[in-house]
Amino acid sequence: MYKKLPFWQNWAKNVQCNPSSIEHPETEGAVIEIIKNAAATSKRVRVAGNGHSFTELDSTSETMLQLDKLQGLLEINSEKSTAKAWAGSSIKNLNQQLFDKGYNLINLGDIDVQSIAGSTATGTHGTGLRFGNISSQMSAFTLATADGQLLECSKDKNPEIFNAGRVSLGSLGIITQMTMDVVPAYKLEYVAKKSKLSKTLDNLEEYIASNRNFEFYWFPYTQTVQNKFSNETDKPVKDPAWLKYINQHIMENGFFGLLCGIGSTFNTSYWPLAKIIGAGATSESKINHSHLIYATPREVRFKEMEYNIPIEHFKEAMQRIVKKIHDEHYRVYFPIECRFVKGDDIWLSPSYGRDSAYLAFHVDNRTPHNPYFKDIENILMEYGGRPHWGKMHTRKADTLSGAYPMWEQFHEIRKKLDPNGMFLNDYLRAMFSQT
Ligand SMILES: Cc1cc2nc3c(=O)[nH]c(=O)nc-3n(C[C@H](O)[C@H](O)[C@H](O)COP(=O)(O)OP(=O)(O)OC[C@H]3O[C@@H](n4cnc5c(N)ncnc54)[C@H](O)[C@@H]3O)c2cc1C
């Protein structure tokens, strides 16, 4: 089936499809044309970003649209500290263009290869309790709708569509342009230190409060954590290319990839591997422009589930998960990544209405992820857990509607904008329980 062209697959290679066509419009007019043609023939349209989600969000057998030709910065408003860009811009390109003009985005996740619209559509986030997710840094967008209009949305224009649209999984229409909040370019001093899980949990509030960005990795089957602190600095850049190469490409990807190869081949090797990987966690410090500190290369392909819970439940949930992994002996040697994000007011944002902790679970993409993911998901649901929309989960409308106070309002807007479900694929239809 998949040999047939056109063929599309996501970064993790766990989702593949054969769209009837893959379109790369070069103007907003061309986007509208594609929508109008689809409406006239009762066909569906799925907009894909750069395929860095782990679920079937982008999957379609009908028209797939990619905005990779709608790239780049459009304008900067220095009075409002905002930047307007084409929605298909990769974060990397946007970062560079902003930096060239003396600006940076406020806070980012740990890769920069996603499209800016794809990142905001799923509520992509970094860490740091002073900052919301990337969607919360968006102050306006233009939406190409199912009836072929271009709708301007912000907190003053179409405010309800703005609240629904900042995290909307491509289900309201196609975002063509977006306005992002920006700040004058800043440098970050990044320090990674090995420590013990008990010490990190004891000091958690202080680490979060006294650092701009704090996150940690816990290494299963050990007591080891790697704490990561980033703070703004005026000190000169200190990030030698050779050291970066050794840390990021050889240790974090090359050596780690080799161990993953062993782990995915030999069923019983996960426990010693986890210990080797924990022992190999690096202590490191570097200073660079913020966008170059956030972005890290990810060369080992994995599958991931990530959950958001209210921050006050984090320690208890984490302790239960550590015990569960040690009791059940899941085949896991990837560290668990823990990050902290400010609450927001975006209807389908996992951080809606609450300061949040995010816990992320990974397995090599050749290794079965269940029962590990499912058991952990059950624990996190007890704490009001909400899944990262771009990562694996098993939730459907029956349990999601109670987790999102504005669920019904979101779907009212969605049905009004797209009564025939042109922008829904089978995955969204099942998750939203729409016929
Ligand atoms: C190695 C790796 C590291 C990651 N690190 C992080 C991290 O640090 N933090 C984090 O939170 N997440 C992280 N993620 C998840 C990733 O950021 C999200 O899944 C993100 O949505 C991917 O963006 P994308 O451009 O690839 O979009 P895709 O995955 O292709 O699409 C995601 C969604 O965006 C919609 N979409 C795309 N373009 C548009 C548009 N123009 N208009 C409307 N909707 C649109 C699509 O329809 C789809 O629903 C990571 C993923 C990987 C593979």
Ligand as a Chemical Component Dictionary entry (heavy atoms), coordinates in Angstrom:
data_LIG
# 
_chem_comp.id                   LIG 
_chem_comp.type                 NON-POLYMER 
_chem_comp.pdbx_formal_charge   0 
_chem_comp.three_letter_code    LIG 
# 
loop_
_chem_comp_atom.comp_id 
_chem_comp_atom.atom_id 
_chem_comp_atom.alt_atom_id 
_chem_comp_atom.type_symbol 
_chem_comp_atom.charge 
_chem_comp_atom.model_Cartn_x 
_chem_comp_atom.model_Cartn_y 
_chem_comp_atom.model_Cartn_z 
_chem_comp_atom.pdbx_ordinal 
LIG C1  C1  C 0 12.030 15.030 18.243 1  
LIG C2  C2  C 0 10.804 15.778 18.724 2  
LIG C3  C3  C 0 10.930 16.712 19.746 3  
LIG C4  C4  C 0 9.822  17.409 20.216 4  
LIG N1  N1  N 0 9.962  18.313 21.233 5  
LIG C5  C5  C 0 8.881  18.928 21.747 6  
LIG C6  C6  C 0 9.001  19.857 22.823 7  
LIG O1  O1  O 0 10.094 20.177 23.284 8  
LIG N2  N2  N 0 7.845  20.382 23.344 9  
LIG C7  C7  C 0 6.611  20.043 22.862 10 
LIG O2  O2  O 0 5.612  20.514 23.409 11 
LIG N3  N3  N 0 6.483  19.217 21.807 12 
LIG C8  C8  C 0 7.577  18.664 21.234 13 
LIG N4  N4  N 0 7.431  17.824 20.159 14 
LIG C9  C9  C 0 6.097  17.687 19.540 15 
LIG C10 C10 C 0 5.916  18.692 18.380 16 
LIG O3  O3  O 0 6.341  19.985 18.752 17 
LIG C11 C11 C 0 4.433  18.789 18.014 18 
LIG O4  O4  O 0 3.925  17.542 17.709 19 
LIG C12 C12 C 0 4.190  19.784 16.854 20 
LIG O5  O5  O 0 2.807  19.882 16.663 21 
LIG C13 C13 C 0 4.854  19.353 15.557 22 
LIG O6  O6  O 0 4.826  20.426 14.631 23 
LIG P1  P1  P 0 4.827  20.133 13.063 24 
LIG O7  O7  O 0 5.105  21.401 12.334 25 
LIG O8  O8  O 0 5.682  18.979 12.754 26 
LIG O9  O9  O 0 3.283  19.813 12.831 27 
LIG P2  P2  P 0 2.560  18.438 12.459 28 
LIG O10 O10 O 0 2.940  17.428 13.449 29 
LIG O11 O11 O 0 2.765  18.130 11.038 30 
LIG O12 O12 O 0 1.033  18.870 12.671 31 
LIG C14 C14 C 0 0.545  19.097 13.952 32 
LIG C15 C15 C 0 -0.855 19.704 13.872 33 
LIG O13 O13 O 0 -0.748 21.027 13.356 34 
LIG C16 C16 C 0 -1.768 21.226 12.397 35 
LIG N5  N5  N 0 -1.307 22.279 11.491 36 
LIG C17 C17 C 0 -0.139 22.332 10.833 37 
LIG N6  N6  N 0 -0.074 23.452 10.073 38 
LIG C18 C18 C 0 -1.247 24.105 10.251 39 
LIG C19 C19 C 0 -1.797 25.307 9.713  40 
LIG N7  N7  N 0 -1.120 26.053 8.858  41 
LIG N8  N8  N 0 -3.031 25.657 10.111 42 
LIG C20 C20 C 0 -3.728 24.904 10.999 43 
LIG N9  N9  N 0 -3.261 23.768 11.533 44 
LIG C21 C21 C 0 -2.040 23.378 11.165 45 
LIG C22 C22 C 0 -1.905 19.870 11.730 46 
LIG O14 O14 O 0 -3.135 19.751 11.067 47 
LIG C23 C23 C 0 -1.814 18.955 12.942 48 
LIG O15 O15 O 0 -3.062 18.837 13.550 49 
LIG C24 C24 C 0 8.524  17.146 19.646 50 
LIG C25 C25 C 0 8.411  16.224 18.608 51 
LIG C26 C26 C 0 9.532  15.539 18.149 52 
LIG C27 C27 C 0 9.378  14.540 17.027 53 
# 
loop_
_chem_comp_bond.comp_id 
_chem_comp_bond.atom_id_1 
_chem_comp_bond.atom_id_2 
_chem_comp_bond.value_order 
_chem_comp_bond.pdbx_ordinal 
LIG C1  C2  SING 1  
LIG C2  C3  SING 2  
LIG C2  C26 DOUB 3  
LIG C3  C4  DOUB 4  
LIG C4  N1  SING 5  
LIG C4  C24 SING 6  
LIG N1  C5  DOUB 7  
LIG C5  C6  SING 8  
LIG C5  C8  SING 9  
LIG C6  O1  DOUB 10 
LIG C6  N2  SING 11 
LIG N2  C7  SING 12 
LIG C7  O2  DOUB 13 
LIG C7  N3  SING 14 
LIG N3  C8  DOUB 15 
LIG C8  N4  SING 16 
LIG N4  C9  SING 17 
LIG N4  C24 SING 18 
LIG C9  C10 SING 19 
LIG C10 O3  SING 20 
LIG C10 C11 SING 21 
LIG C11 O4  SING 22 
LIG C11 C12 SING 23 
LIG C12 O5  SING 24 
LIG C12 C13 SING 25 
LIG C13 O6  SING 26 
LIG O6  P1  SING 27 
LIG P1  O7  DOUB 28 
LIG P1  O8  SING 29 
LIG P1  O9  SING 30 
LIG O9  P2  SING 31 
LIG P2  O10 DOUB 32 
LIG P2  O11 SING 33 
LIG P2  O12 SING 34 
LIG O12 C14 SING 35 
LIG C14 C15 SING 36 
LIG C15 O13 SING 37 
LIG C15 C23 SING 38 
LIG O13 C16 SING 39 
LIG C16 N5  SING 40 
LIG C16 C22 SING 41 
LIG N5  C17 SING 42 
LIG N5  C21 SING 43 
LIG C17 N6  DOUB 44 
LIG N6  C18 SING 45 
LIG C18 C19 SING 46 
LIG C18 C21 DOUB 47 
LIG C19 N7  SING 48 
LIG C19 N8  DOUB 49 
LIG N8  C20 SING 50 
LIG C20 N9  DOUB 51 
LIG N9  C21 SING 52 
LIG C22 O14 SING 53 
LIG C22 C23 SING 54 
LIG C23 O15 SING 55 
LIG C24 C25 DOUB 56 
LIG C25 C26 SING 57 
LIG C26 C27 SING 58 
# 
